[in-house]
Amino acid sequence: MKPLVQRTLVAVFVLALATPAAAQEAKSAALAKQLAAKLEAAKLDSVAAKDPTTPGVYIGALYIPGFQLLTISAKYAAPVLLDTRLTNKEYRDVYLDLNSASERDTKFFIEDLGLDGLKAKREENQPFDSVEISGKRTMFDGEWKKQQISEQDYMKLFATADERYAQMLTALLAQLK
């Protein structure tokens, strides 16, 4: 084989291996866009639901058009109150209650800046997403060293957060149907 052909094949092989990981979109990406579009169409700024995967857990989201989606899931000490608010479609109140009076150890809070699902690393000149799990905040800005965690732990945390966020968004989309 000629050296130029060999180098070309090697380059193509390396790109083929690198592309899926780099191009792979987060599970939450399409769901976040769908939820933002449904909230926009319904002229709503919030939505809430019971978590279908975990008894006693509620999910709420606050939509800031064109900017961000703040989403929380947690247990709440007075579930009857939240059930009543869900029945009355008082979604903003459910979101606020979860944010202020939920059980801290069960709290899972996502800040999706850009309304495009979670991204593991900040794009140039763009804001970054973050997650708070049981009181510990992680910023998905690609700066894991500054947060005193390894890249492997950072990526594992991102995968966990993206999976959970996708579940939360799915439940909220079902509530709007």
DATA-V733826 format. One line per field, one symbol per residue. burial: + if it has 9 or more other C-alpha atoms within 8 Angstrom, else -. A space follows every 50 residues. Layout:
burial: ???
This chain:
burial: -----+-------------------+++++++++++-+++---+++++++ +----++++++++----+++++++++-----+--++---+++-++-++-- -++--+++++++++++++++-+-----+++++++----+++--+----+- ---++--+--+++-++-++++++-+--
